[in-house]
């Protein structure tokens, strides 16, 4: 296996590659993080076995007039590039304006082995799953450090949904009251009030309207606003116990079930 630098214009894709790509995301990731993953080609045929999407992304970026990303070397007007940073094949002659791309040279027995490798290489990533708890914590760290998950490949909706399922907010760990800001001297922040009047809905209507988007993040943050630290810890313990009673997965679901159950029992008592 050898690493060489090839002009982007000379990189040839394997014909009939069935893998599709999200070019917008690839370009965003390359721009943000650099071109950190070399292409790979079959040394016999000279055609790609890894990196078809990244090749298209680089070509789009170059055609759009973007600057060469980190680890891709632009050839200057004199036909040279930074010395010591690229090994170009002896029979290749870069031209001014070329982008030199790192490419691994791999040896295969035949085209069937190449195709099997390409399919397996792409399938391996698809077959792997995620540890939802660890992924949620990674999202939490991204929110705490950068305020977003824009550079992770996940959308904010995907991240928030997983944080909700895991019972984790996007700024603190709800299981650790020491990380929560309860205001001065442990007192809860004063909630804002509104003079707007709202129609009171039947609990079932509220449940239908909230659906899957309610999540536990909002419920947890509401508890943090209205409860002092010592009460928050106790309420959180109670909610954990009630989750077993109602068979709920998130704090928001548990809170709703408690309210709806209490409302139903109160309504039944009034009717009797």
Buried (B, 14 or more C-beta within 10 A) or exposed (E): EEEBBBBBEBBEBBEEBEEEBEBEEBBBBBBEEEBEBBBBBBBBBEBBBBBBBBBBBBBBBBEEEEEBBEBBBBBEEEEEBEEEEBEBEEEEEBEEEBBBBBBBBBEBEEBEEBBEBBEEEBEEEEEEEEEEEEBBBBBBEBBEEEEEBBEBEBEEEBBBBBBBBBBBBBBBBBEEBEEBEBBEEEEBEEEEEEEEEEEEEEBEEBBEEBEEEBBBBBBBBBBBBBBEBEEBEEBBEEBEEBBEEBEBBBBBBBBBBBEBBEEEEEEEEEEE
